[in-house]
Amino acid sequence: MVIIFIGFLILFIGMFSSSRKEGNVEAGGVIIIGPVPIVFGSSKNISTLMLILAIILTVIVLITYIIGLKGWS
């Protein structure tokens, strides 16, 4: 629940800070279906950034899974 709140907070901060500036808007995202990340973006730079994010998220999930199997002991 806290992560969702932080995500909305970052979204609103970005909306209000970008309304004062002129510039290009780029968007991207990651959809993880099972172990397969699907990456999309509006430019090559954003797609690369989303790919890095997908790798980081996949590693975090794997570490969490391994810790869950073995326990903390």
Buried (B, 14 or more C-beta within 10 A) or exposed (E): EEEEEEEEEEEEEEEEEEEEEEEEEEEBEBEEEEEEBEBEBEEEEBBEBBBEBBEEEBEEEEEEEEEEEEEEE
